């Protein structure tokens, strides 16, 4: 939590240093209900829905912004049904009912060559992912029956992650309706991945041990109007250089989405549906083909 507090304080300091008139700042509050929550391809809550609430503060002139999000799972707190890959005769689950998540971000947006065909909009950001505590229940099955039942606990600090990212898009390169974009992310561990006070099985920590890798997202965003209804689509291909020593480089998944938006009251409602294609089974049953839906209510002030 010390790192989490430091990050949030730094974000406030960055914006405070740019403080001027109140009209120089834009505020946005949004809440999103998701039928499932995917974090870099992982289904974090085993097909259970989640709610994500976000507060964003942006300085209009400089492009600096700070953001804090809270993700809360809903539904039953049952353990994962899938078996963890590579553990012979071992049934393993991750009860994640209490594994909520706080995200702290700050960054800078800037546009270059505005109005030109090669206009480039850039977004440089840092995010700290503060995951909640998780317990893992292990049963070793033998011919005589299950033995060695135990619960292994990891604190949130053991599981926390960080991300440095640079996203760019070219709004005038093709047309106003088709916008190519690219995002480079460096994702790395924040905690020690010690496996918790009761565990000597470091290699079984969720997301792998020693997670430090680059993630490349290449795709397009589309915008069109059908019968006065705006439609927004995306197709993204995600390439990873390996989540850990056991993972090879390559394209790991494709994410497609289609959504719209409408004014409701003082804010905007944005429903959308997505489909994730898993391109290999290297990560076992942890990254799957997945349909999911989301609906966001967002207010600017």
C-alpha positions as a Markdown table, in Angstrom:
| # | Residue | x | y | z |
|---|---|---|---|---|
| 1 | Unk | 0.0 | 0.0 | 0.0 |
| 2 | Unk | 3.0 | 2.4 | 0.4 |
| 3 | Unk | 3.6 | 2.4 | -3.3 |
| 4 | Unk | -0.2 | 2.8 | -4.0 |
| 5 | Unk | -0.3 | 5.9 | -1.7 |
| 6 | Unk | 2.8 | 7.3 | -3.3 |
| 7 | Unk | 1.4 | 6.9 | -6.8 |
| 8 | Unk | -1.9 | 8.6 | -5.8 |
| 9 | Unk | 0.0 | 11.5 | -4.1 |
| 10 | Unk | 2.2 | 12.0 | -7.1 |
| 11 | Unk | -0.8 | 12.2 | -9.4 |
| 12 | Unk | -2.4 | 14.8 | -7.2 |
| 13 | Unk | 0.8 | 16.8 | -7.1 |
| 14 | Unk | 1.2 | 16.8 | -10.9 |
| 15 | Unk | -2.3 | 18.3 | -11.3 |
| 16 | Unk | -1.9 | 20.6 | -8.4 |
| 17 | Unk | 1.2 | 22.0 | -9.9 |
| 18 | Unk | -0.8 | 22.9 | -13.0 |
| 19 | Unk | -3.6 | 24.4 | -10.9 |
| 20 | Unk | -5.2 | 27.5 | -12.3 |
| 21 | Unk | -8.8 | 28.5 | -12.8 |
| 22 | Unk | -11.4 | 25.7 | -12.2 |
| 23 | Unk | -12.4 | 26.0 | -15.8 |
| 24 | Unk | -9.0 | 24.7 | -16.9 |
| 25 | Unk | -9.9 | 21.3 | -15.6 |
| 26 | Unk | -12.3 | 18.6 | -16.9 |
| 27 | Unk | -13.8 | 16.0 | -14.6 |
| 28 | Unk | -15.4 | 12.8 | -15.6 |
| 29 | Unk | -17.1 | 10.2 | -13.5 |
| 30 | Unk | -18.2 | 6.8 | -15.0 |
| 31 | Unk | -19.5 | 3.5 | -13.8 |
| 32 | Unk | -19.3 | 0.4 | -16.0 |
| 33 | Unk | -21.1 | -2.9 | -15.5 |
| 34 | Unk | -19.3 | -5.8 | -17.2 |
| 35 | Unk | -20.6 | -9.3 | -17.7 |
| 36 | Unk | -17.0 | -10.4 | -17.1 |
| 37 | Unk | -13.8 | -8.6 | -16.3 |
| 38 | Unk | -10.8 | -9.3 | -18.5 |
| 39 | Unk | -7.4 | -7.9 | -17.4 |
| 40 | Unk | -4.9 | -8.2 | -20.3 |
| 41 | Unk | -6.8 | -11.2 | -21.5 |
| 42 | Unk | -7.3 | -12.9 | -18.2 |
| 43 | Unk | -10.9 | -13.6 | -16.9 |
| 44 | Unk | -10.2 | -12.3 | -13.4 |
| 45 | Unk | -13.5 | -13.4 | -11.8 |
| 46 | Unk | -14.2 | -16.7 | -13.5 |
| 47 | Unk | -17.2 | -15.6 | -15.7 |
| 48 | Unk | -18.7 | -13.5 | -12.9 |
| 49 | Unk | -19.8 | -9.9 | -13.5 |
| 50 | Unk | -17.9 | -6.9 | -12.2 |
| 51 | Unk | -18.5 | -3.1 | -11.7 |
| 52 | Unk | -15.8 | -0.6 | -12.4 |
| 53 | Unk | -16.1 | 3.0 | -11.2 |
| 54 | Unk | -13.7 | 5.7 | -12.4 |
| 55 | Unk | -12.9 | 9.3 | -11.6 |
| 56 | Unk | -10.8 | 11.2 | -14.2 |
| 57 | Unk | -9.4 | 14.7 | -13.8 |
| 58 | Unk | -7.7 | 16.3 | -16.8 |
| 59 | Unk | -5.9 | 19.6 | -17.3 |
| 60 | Unk | -7.1 | 21.0 | -20.7 |
| 61 | Unk | -4.1 | 23.1 | -21.7 |
| 62 | Unk | -1.3 | 20.7 | -20.8 |
| 63 | Unk | -3.0 | 17.4 | -21.4 |
| 64 | Unk | -2.0 | 16.0 | -18.0 |
| 65 | Unk | -4.5 | 13.8 | -16.3 |
| 66 | Unk | -5.0 | 11.6 | -13.2 |
| 67 | Unk | -7.4 | 8.7 | -12.8 |
| 68 | Unk | -8.5 | 6.3 | -10.1 |
| 69 | Unk | -10.7 | 3.3 | -10.7 |
| 70 | Unk | -12.2 | 0.7 | -8.4 |
| 71 | Unk | -13.2 | -2.7 | -9.7 |
| 72 | Unk | -15.6 | -4.9 | -7.6 |
| 73 | Unk | -16.7 | -8.4 | -8.5 |
| 74 | Unk | -20.3 | -9.3 | -8.1 |
| 75 | Unk | -22.1 | -12.6 | -7.8 |
| 76 | Unk | -21.0 | -15.8 | -6.0 |
| 77 | Unk | -17.5 | -15.9 | -4.4 |
| 78 | Unk | -17.0 | -19.5 | -5.6 |
| 79 | Unk | -13.5 | -20.7 | -6.5 |
| 80 | Unk | -12.4 | -21.2 | -10.1 |
| 81 | Unk | -13.6 | -24.6 | -11.5 |
| 82 | Unk | -10.7 | -25.0 | -13.9 |
| 83 | Unk | -7.6 | -26.9 | -12.9 |
| 84 | Unk | -4.4 | -25.0 | -12.9 |
| 85 | Unk | -2.2 | -26.4 | -15.7 |
| 86 | Unk | 0.9 | -28.4 | -15.1 |
| 87 | Unk | 0.1 | -29.6 | -11.5 |
| 88 | Unk | -0.3 | -33.4 | -11.8 |
| 89 | Unk | -3.0 | -34.8 | -9.5 |
| 90 | Unk | -3.7 | -31.5 | -8.0 |
| 91 | Unk | -7.0 | -29.6 | -8.1 |
| 92 | Unk | -6.4 | -25.9 | -7.7 |
| 93 | Unk | -8.8 | -23.0 | -7.4 |
| 94 | Unk | -8.6 | -19.3 | -6.8 |
| 95 | Unk | -11.4 | -17.9 | -4.7 |
| 96 | Unk | -11.6 | -14.3 | -5.8 |
| 97 | Unk | -14.7 | -13.1 | -4.1 |
| 98 | Unk | -12.7 | -10.6 | -2.0 |
| 99 | Unk | -10.2 | -9.8 | -4.8 |
| 100 | Unk | -11.3 | -6.3 | -5.6 |
| 101 | Unk | -8.9 | -3.9 | -7.4 |
| 102 | Unk | -7.8 | -0.3 | -7.3 |
| 103 | Unk | -6.1 | 1.3 | -10.3 |
| 104 | Unk | -4.1 | 4.5 | -10.0 |
| 105 | Unk | -3.1 | 6.2 | -13.3 |
| 106 | Unk | -1.6 | 9.5 | -14.4 |
| 107 | Unk | -0.3 | 10.6 | -17.7 |
| 108 | Unk | -0.1 | 13.1 | -20.5 |
| 109 | Unk | -1.9 | 13.5 | -23.8 |
| 110 | Unk | -0.6 | 15.5 | -26.7 |
| 111 | Unk | -1.4 | 16.0 | -30.4 |
| 112 | Unk | 1.2 | 16.7 | -33.0 |
| 113 | Unk | 0.8 | 18.0 | -36.6 |
| 114 | Unk | -2.8 | 18.8 | -36.0 |
| 115 | Unk | -4.9 | 19.0 | -39.1 |
| 116 | Unk | -2.3 | 17.2 | -41.3 |
| 117 | Unk | -2.8 | 13.8 | -42.8 |
| 118 | Unk | -0.1 | 12.5 | -40.4 |
| 119 | Unk | -1.6 | 14.0 | -37.3 |
| 120 | Unk | -0.6 | 11.8 | -34.3 |
| 121 | Unk | -2.4 | 11.8 | -31.0 |
| 122 | Unk | -0.2 | 10.3 | -28.2 |
| 123 | Unk | -1.0 | 9.2 | -24.7 |
| 124 | Unk | 1.9 | 8.4 | -22.3 |
| 125 | Unk | 0.7 | 6.9 | -19.0 |
| 126 | Unk | 1.7 | 5.0 | -15.8 |
| 127 | Unk | -0.8 | 2.7 | -14.0 |
| 128 | Unk | -0.4 | 0.9 | -10.6 |
| 129 | Unk | -2.8 | -2.1 | -10.3 |
| 130 | Unk | -3.5 | -2.7 | -6.6 |
| 131 | Unk | -5.1 | -6.2 | -6.4 |
| 132 | Unk | -6.9 | -7.4 | -3.3 |
| 133 | Unk | -5.9 | -10.5 | -1.3 |
| 134 | Unk | -6.5 | -13.9 | -2.7 |
| 135 | Unk | -6.6 | -17.4 | -1.1 |
| 136 | Unk | -5.8 | -20.6 | -3.0 |
| 137 | Unk | -7.3 | -23.9 | -1.8 |
| 138 | Unk | -5.3 | -27.0 | -2.7 |
| 139 | Unk | -6.2 | -30.7 | -2.6 |
| 140 | Unk | -3.9 | -33.5 | -3.6 |
| 141 | Unk | -5.9 | -36.4 | -4.9 |
| 142 | Unk | -4.6 | -39.9 | -4.3 |
| 143 | Unk | -6.0 | -43.4 | -4.7 |
| 144 | Unk | -6.8 | -43.4 | -0.9 |
| 145 | Unk | -8.6 | -40.1 | -1.3 |
| 146 | Unk | -7.8 | -36.4 | -1.0 |
| 147 | Unk | -5.0 | -35.4 | 1.3 |
| 148 | Unk | -2.9 | -32.4 | 2.2 |
| 149 | Unk | -5.8 | -30.0 | 2.0 |
| 150 | Unk | -4.6 | -26.5 | 2.8 |
| 151 | Unk | -5.2 | -22.8 | 2.0 |
| 152 | Unk | -2.4 | -20.7 | 0.6 |
| 153 | Unk | -2.8 | -17.0 | 1.0 |
| 154 | Unk | -1.3 | -14.1 | -1.0 |
| 155 | Unk | -1.5 | -10.5 | 0.0 |
| 156 | Unk | -2.5 | -8.0 | -2.5 |
| 157 | Unk | 1.0 | -6.5 | -2.4 |
| 158 | Unk | 2.4 | -9.9 | -3.6 |
| 159 | Unk | 0.1 | -9.6 | -6.7 |
| 160 | Unk | 0.3 | -5.9 | -7.6 |
| 161 | Unk | 1.3 | -5.0 | -11.1 |
| 162 | Unk | 2.5 | -1.8 | -12.8 |
| 163 | Unk | 2.2 | -0.7 | -16.4 |
| 164 | Unk | 4.0 | 2.0 | -18.5 |
| 165 | Unk | 2.2 | 2.6 | -21.8 |
| 166 | Unk | 2.5 | 4.7 | -24.9 |
| 167 | Unk | -0.6 | 4.8 | -27.1 |
| 168 | Unk | -0.7 | 6.6 | -30.5 |
| 169 | Unk | -3.4 | 7.0 | -33.1 |
| 170 | Unk | -3.6 | 8.6 | -36.5 |
| 171 | Unk | -7.1 | 10.2 | -36.9 |
| 172 | Unk | -6.5 | 11.6 | -40.4 |
| 173 | Unk | -4.3 | 8.9 | -42.0 |
| 174 | Unk | -7.2 | 6.9 | -43.6 |
| 175 | Unk | -10.5 | 8.7 | -42.9 |
| 176 | Unk | -12.5 | 10.1 | -40.1 |
| 177 | Unk | -14.3 | 6.8 | -39.9 |
| 178 | Unk | -11.3 | 4.5 | -39.7 |
| 179 | Unk | -8.5 | 5.3 | -37.3 |
| 180 | Unk | -5.4 | 3.1 | -36.9 |
| 181 | Unk | -3.7 | 3.0 | -33.5 |
| 182 | Unk | -0.9 | 1.3 | -31.7 |
| 183 | Unk | -0.1 | 0.8 | -28.0 |
| 184 | Unk | 3.1 | -0.3 | -26.4 |
| 185 | Unk | 2.9 | -1.4 | -22.8 |
| 186 | Unk | 5.5 | -2.6 | -20.4 |
| 187 | Unk | 3.9 | -4.7 | -17.7 |
| 188 | Unk | 5.9 | -5.6 | -14.6 |
| 189 | Unk | 5.4 | -6.8 | -11.1 |
| 190 | Unk | 5.3 | -4.5 | -8.1 |
| 191 | Unk | 5.3 | -7.0 | -5.3 |
| 192 | Unk | 7.8 | -9.7 | -4.5 |
| 193 | Unk | 5.6 | -12.7 | -5.6 |
| 194 | Unk | 6.6 | -14.5 | -2.4 |
| 195 | Unk | 3.7 | -16.8 | -2.6 |
| 196 | Unk | 2.2 | -15.8 | 0.7 |
| 197 | Unk | 3.0 | -16.8 | 4.3 |
| 198 | Unk | 1.9 | -20.4 | 3.9 |
| 199 | Unk | 3.2 | -21.1 | 0.4 |
| 200 | Unk | 6.5 | -22.5 | -0.9 |
| 201 | Unk | 5.0 | -22.8 | -4.4 |
| 202 | Unk | 6.1 | -19.5 | -5.9 |
| 203 | Unk | 5.5 | -20.7 | -9.4 |
| 204 | Unk | 1.8 | -21.0 | -8.8 |
| 205 | Unk | 1.1 | -17.3 | -8.1 |
| 206 | Unk | -1.6 | -16.0 | -10.4 |
| 207 | Unk | -0.3 | -14.5 | -13.7 |
| 208 | Unk | 3.0 | -16.4 | -13.3 |
| 209 | Unk | 6.2 | -15.6 | -11.5 |
| 210 | Unk | 8.5 | -12.7 | -12.4 |
| 211 | Unk | 6.0 | -11.1 | -14.8 |
| 212 | Unk | 7.9 | -8.5 | -16.8 |
| 213 | Unk | 7.0 | -8.3 | -20.5 |
| 214 | Unk | 6.1 | -6.0 | -23.4 |
| 215 | Unk | 2.6 | -6.0 | -24.9 |
| 216 | Unk | 2.0 | -4.6 | -28.4 |
| 217 | Unk | -1.6 | -3.7 | -29.4 |
| 218 | Unk | -2.2 | -3.0 | -33.1 |
| 219 | Unk | -5.6 | -2.2 | -34.4 |
| 220 | Unk | -8.2 | 0.1 | -35.9 |
| 221 | Unk | -11.1 | 2.0 | -34.5 |
| 222 | Unk | -14.2 | 2.7 | -36.6 |
| 223 | Unk | -17.0 | 5.2 | -36.3 |
| 224 | Unk | -20.2 | 5.3 | -38.4 |
| 225 | Unk | -23.8 | 6.4 | -38.2 |
| 226 | Unk | -26.7 | 4.1 | -39.1 |
| 227 | Unk | -30.2 | 5.7 | -38.9 |
| 228 | Unk | -28.8 | 8.5 | -36.8 |
| 229 | Unk | -27.3 | 6.0 | -34.3 |
| 230 | Unk | -23.5 | 6.3 | -33.8 |
| 231 | Unk | -21.7 | 3.0 | -33.9 |
| 232 | Unk | -18.1 | 2.5 | -32.7 |
| 233 | Unk | -16.1 | -0.6 | -33.5 |
| 234 | Unk | -12.6 | -1.9 | -32.8 |
| 235 | Unk | -10.4 | -4.7 | -33.9 |
| 236 | Unk | -7.1 | -5.2 | -31.9 |
| 237 | Unk | -4.4 | -7.8 | -32.3 |
| 238 | Unk | -2.2 | -8.2 | -29.2 |
| 239 | Unk | 1.4 | -9.4 | -29.4 |
| 240 | Unk | 3.4 | -10.4 | -26.3 |
| 241 | Unk | 7.1 | -11.0 | -25.9 |
| 242 | Unk | 6.4 | -13.7 | -23.2 |
| 243 | Unk | 4.7 | -13.4 | -19.9 |
| 244 | Unk | 7.4 | -15.4 | -18.2 |
| 245 | Unk | 10.2 | -17.8 | -19.2 |
| 246 | Unk | 7.7 | -20.5 | -20.2 |
| 247 | Unk | 5.8 | -18.3 | -22.7 |
| 248 | Unk | 6.9 | -17.7 | -26.3 |
| 249 | Unk | 6.6 | -14.4 | -28.1 |
| 250 | Unk | 3.8 | -14.1 | -30.6 |
| 251 | Unk | 0.2 | -12.9 | -31.2 |
| 252 | Unk | -1.8 | -14.1 | -28.2 |
| 253 | Unk | -5.3 | -12.8 | -28.8 |
| 254 | Unk | -7.6 | -10.6 | -30.9 |
| 255 | Unk | -10.2 | -8.4 | -29.3 |
| 256 | Unk | -13.2 | -7.1 | -31.3 |
| 257 | Unk | -15.9 | -4.8 | -30.1 |
| 258 | Unk | -19.0 | -2.9 | -31.2 |
| 259 | Unk | -20.9 | -0.2 | -29.2 |
| 260 | Unk | -23.0 | 2.9 | -29.4 |
| 261 | Unk | -23.8 | 5.8 | -27.2 |
| 262 | Unk | -26.8 | 8.0 | -26.3 |
| 263 | Unk | -27.6 | 10.9 | -24.1 |
| 264 | Unk | -29.5 | 10.0 | -21.0 |
| 265 | Unk | -30.1 | 12.7 | -18.3 |
| 266 | Unk | -26.9 | 14.6 | -17.6 |
| 267 | Unk | -24.7 | 12.0 | -18.9 |
| 268 | Unk | -24.0 | 9.4 | -21.7 |
| 269 | Unk | -24.9 | 5.7 | -21.8 |
| 270 | Unk | -22.5 | 3.6 | -23.8 |
| 271 | Unk | -23.5 | -0.1 | -24.3 |
| 272 | Unk | -21.0 | -2.4 | -26.1 |
| 273 | Unk | -20.3 | -6.1 | -26.8 |
| 274 | Unk | -16.9 | -7.7 | -27.2 |
| 275 | Unk | -15.4 | -11.0 | -28.3 |
| 276 | Unk | -11.9 | -12.2 | -27.5 |
| 277 | Unk | -10.2 | -14.8 | -29.7 |
| 278 | Unk | -7.4 | -16.7 | -28.0 |
| 279 | Unk | -4.8 | -17.4 | -30.7 |
| 280 | Unk | -2.9 | -20.2 | -28.8 |
| 281 | Unk | -3.4 | -22.4 | -25.7 |
| 282 | Unk | 0.0 | -21.6 | -24.3 |
| 283 | Unk | -1.6 | -20.0 | -21.2 |
| 284 | Unk | -3.7 | -23.1 | -20.7 |
| 285 | Unk | -7.3 | -22.3 | -19.6 |
| 286 | Unk | -6.4 | -18.9 | -18.2 |
| 287 | Unk | -6.9 | -17.0 | -21.5 |
| 288 | Unk | -10.0 | -18.2 | -23.5 |
| 289 | Unk | -12.3 | -17.3 | -26.3 |
| 290 | Unk | -14.8 | -15.0 | -24.5 |
| 291 | Unk | -17.9 | -13.1 | -25.2 |
| 292 | Unk | -18.6 | -10.3 | -22.8 |
| 293 | Unk | -20.7 | -7.1 | -22.6 |
| 294 | Unk | -20.4 | -3.8 | -20.9 |
| 295 | Unk | -22.6 | -0.8 | -20.3 |
| 296 | Unk | -21.2 | 2.5 | -19.1 |
| 297 | Unk | -22.8 | 5.6 | -17.7 |
| 298 | Unk | -20.5 | 8.6 | -17.9 |
| 299 | Unk | -20.9 | 12.3 | -16.8 |
| 300 | Unk | -18.6 | 15.2 | -17.6 |
| 301 | Unk | -18.5 | 18.3 | -15.5 |
